[in-house]
Amino acid sequence: MRLSRPPLPIPIPAAPRAWPRRRALALTLALLSATAAAQDAAPTPEDIAERLRVVERRLGIAPADGATRSDLAELDRRLRAIELGLDERDRQATLAAAPPPAPGKQPAPEITLAADKGASIRSADGQVQLKLGVLAQADHRVFIDDDQRPQNDTFLWRRIRPTLEGSWGERVGFRLTPEFAGDSASIVDAYIDLKFNPAATVRVGKVKGPVGLERLQGGGSIALVERGFPTELAPNRDIGAQLQGALAKSKVNYVLGVYNGAPDGRDSPTSNPDDEFEFAGRLFVEPWKGGDGALSGLGFGIAASSGDKSGSGNNFLPRYRTPGQATFFSYRAAVAADGTHTRWSPQAYWYAGPVGVLGEYIRSKQDVTVASTRASLDHSAWQLTGSWVLTGEKAGYRGVKPDHPFAPGDGGWGAFELVARYGQLDIDDAAFPLFADPAASASKSKAWTLGLNWYLTGNLKLVANYAQADFDGGATGGDREDEKTFFTRAQFAF
């Protein structure tokens, strides 16, 4: 399968005076119309290719003889390249024609509004840039057959996150993301980057922990409504400093950092609660990135963390949740973290054309104590997620962009994606009955999910998921009842 790449703008020589784009397009239409009028039959791709060559010759950008093809994908690429070239020439002509600033007066900043990129402000010298983005997700959640453990069906705001990010000169970047969903506002991301070069950037502040593969996906890019079981064992966001970078033409990415230390599946507290630190790192490789082959979308790596934790309560010990976000495992109130906490996670994804697969495995081992008894409990989780873009667009780790955005009158319906996931979270048997109550906490959960995503545009996405989870233990005298959920979501993002 041949994977197409977006066209590079073709440099179009400037006319003696600034040639408006409408005149160039009028010339193109006139040439194509004149040729079409001379033909009685419907044009073939070869006919269109010949007309396109006439236009390219008039513009002085004709390709070398024998270097063109007449398939529709190539013709579309050449037409878009001409459009991009005309846009760039018009922009340069506008800049050249603009009067110079008055003496002592600074040039006005450049303000950009784009449907796919949001709003941005750039200083005239290009040294300072601010970008504004938004992620808003409204959910409807229904719990089915929840007789033993009833859950409230509800509408809710899952995420309301405006983001301000930018750069201040060549060396400094920043990002600030508050969260307004829920009962109170909080800060999700808040960090400063010191950019030495692409291979070495120091990031300081509140960031996502580098361990979980799906955790590192943006909240608007995940394939299903909620993340899978491995994310329950990975740290969420932590406060610290990390060195990160891209090597070998961005085929190798790494992160090394030191943090306050977050419990599994949670954020770290706003300050270090136990005077201990956690070290974490990640190495991820995409050997064929940038190529045209089937393996160009393959990436794999490993991540790990290690540090001491000492204390009890939510700042030190985790709770693990179902796909419906209900807690199915928690420690007894008297249990405390007391010693080393380590995680390690092999992970990979592969995106080839409209098909994608993401898989990860994680183990979390933590020393705990209650009264005079100590134990080192080892929990594990894994998942495998597959996706198929039914309308043929490219699948990707950062989501799907429709080739034909939703426009009923013009025949555009966006992109449709089918997603399936299976995963499991297994609690160490040694946790029961001393460290966790077997009548309230399950020792294992297995879950599968089916989802349909409709990308109406690059900004608007509708999601529907059905998930079902079963449990070992977790109820008095037996197993906790199966969880069956139907979640839908409307998402707007730029």
Order of alpha helices (4+ residues) and beta strands (2+ residues): alpha-alpha-alpha-beta-beta-beta-beta-beta-beta-beta-alpha-beta-beta-beta-beta-beta-beta-beta-beta-beta-beta-beta-beta-beta-beta
